[in-house]
Amino acid sequence: MALLISYSSLTVHISCSASSQNTFSSPSILKKLKFPRFWPWQKVKIGPLSVSPMGFGTWAWGNQLLWGYQESMDNELQQIFNLSLENGINLFDTADSYGTGKLNGQSEKLLGKFISEFPVLLLEFQGNKQVRDNIVIATKFAAYPWRITPNQFVNACKSSLERTQLEQIGIGQLHWSTANYAPLQERALWDGLVAMYDKGLVRAVGVSNYGPKQLLKIHDYLKARGVPLCSAQVQFSLLSIGEDQIEIKNICDSLGIRVIAYSPLGLGMLTGKYSPTNLPSGPRGILFRQILPGLEPLLNSLRQIAQKRRKTISQVAINWCIGKGTIPIPGVKSIKQAEDNLDALGWQLNSDELLQLDYAALESPRKMVQNIFQTR
Ligand SMILES: NC(=O)c1ccc[n+]([C@@H]2O[C@H](COP(=O)([O-])OP(=O)(O)OC[C@H]3O[C@@H](n4cnc5c(N)ncnc54)[C@H](OP(=O)(O)O)[C@@H]3O)[C@@H](O)[C@H]2O)c1
């Protein structure tokens, strides 16, 4: 992949001679000064929280089945976390169900470890010890069939707090609604969210995989209980955009709810690195085999714009989500991917480019499969 230079990725190297050491008390920390990826006023409000225009998703951090996680990756994942913070990313999405088998909760645990081990020297250098305090962990509570009382959700939240070693979760989100298959359980989820907010265990509350109808219902219910619904996480990308996503976005805009776009890279299909003859191993390969053959028009448009902009396909796909007014949370598994995705910030597709991509997405014969937990 070509190295692309944008103003946001320029790095200023400062050599520290003996004399300059008199000027700077910690010269080693000043090895690299970077232009910010985005300016403070470009931060986005989620209720009382202020977050970067893009967050990172951590589903892969502990998931062996779909994402091929191994504990040997932890060192690199920690570097990704540190790099993200150094570049102003302060939103990390996770869930209490992330991590396969024995590794259940691994994503939350790793985040907890990485937060607590984030280099203090760096915090001092940035003159902002609040970097750590400003981290927003957005976790999701699974609507497991055995979680049938509000208190069980409060306990789930306490377990997430333990794993993340935090006193408060940034955004506590319901992972999915049970309205489709266990409507009676739904009230326990909602009351659980109210209880964890009232107890101060979460700073803000959100939902995930709620469709337009359920979204309105829970919004009204929470409002009546004095709890603002701050975010709605939904599968949102050039591969999943459809009437539902547009309706959800419109509802959220009218109610002051922030849309968090998950799987913004279509699980990797919108990076341009996979093709019908180059598929990932495991279950993703089966899915991609069905979708990728129809994706050429969309990938061509992405490629065209990427070349013109001197960006990568992934950066354009992520930037499209931002252009649509959402906060994308691409998943990252390597430093290279994190660096690449960071350069989705600091610039913006224009309206013609957004439109070209909208049309190309419409022309794609196959879309991503809808999350089975997504409701109407
Ligand atoms: N609420 C929900 O129900 C729900 C559902 C799904 C996801 N999410 C959240 O959304 C986050 C993101 O979604 P996702 O992880 O499903 O999919 P995604 O962001 O669409 O794709 C992420 C994957 O694409 C590849 N990739 C990422 N950046 C790349 C780059 N610059 N170049 C090349 N390859 C790159 C990596 O996988 P490979 O290298 O293996 O290809 C990475 O794991 C998750 O981590 C999770 O936090 C929430």
The ligand as an ORCA input file, in Angstrom:
! r2SCAN-3c Opt
* xyz 0 1
  N     -23.596     -3.627     17.892
  C     -23.326     -4.718     17.241
  O     -24.108     -5.660     17.189
  C     -22.024     -4.781     16.492
  C     -21.846     -5.721     15.450
  C     -20.636     -5.739     14.778
  C     -19.620     -4.857     15.120
  N     -19.815     -3.972     16.145
  C     -18.734     -3.030     16.552
  O     -18.226     -2.365     15.403
  C     -16.814     -2.566     15.310
  C     -16.378     -2.551     13.863
  O     -17.068     -3.487     13.080
  P     -16.416     -4.843     12.587
  O     -15.182     -5.102     13.363
  O     -17.510     -5.828     12.603
  O     -16.089     -4.623     11.056
  P     -15.403     -3.497     10.188
  O     -15.000     -2.360     11.014
  O     -16.301     -3.267      9.055
  O     -14.122     -4.297      9.648
  C     -13.021     -4.481     10.492
  C     -12.017     -5.460      9.895
  O     -11.569     -5.020      8.617
  C     -10.150     -5.245      8.507
  N      -9.532     -3.903      8.447
  C      -9.784     -2.827      9.259
  N      -9.103     -1.745      8.849
  C      -8.394     -2.129      7.772
  C      -7.502     -1.452      6.908
  N      -7.218     -0.164      7.071
  N      -6.958     -2.151      5.883
  C      -7.252     -3.440      5.687
  N      -8.086     -4.144      6.475
  C      -8.662     -3.497      7.507
  C      -9.754     -6.025      9.748
  O      -9.969     -7.418      9.573
  P      -9.013     -8.400      8.708
  O      -7.636     -7.833      8.748
  O      -9.148     -9.727      9.352
  O      -9.616     -8.385      7.332
  C     -10.766     -5.531     10.755
  O     -10.935     -6.374     11.851
  C     -16.596     -3.894     16.037
  O     -15.260     -4.072     16.421
  C     -17.547     -3.741     17.189
  O     -16.980     -2.933     18.195
  C     -21.008     -3.909     16.818
*
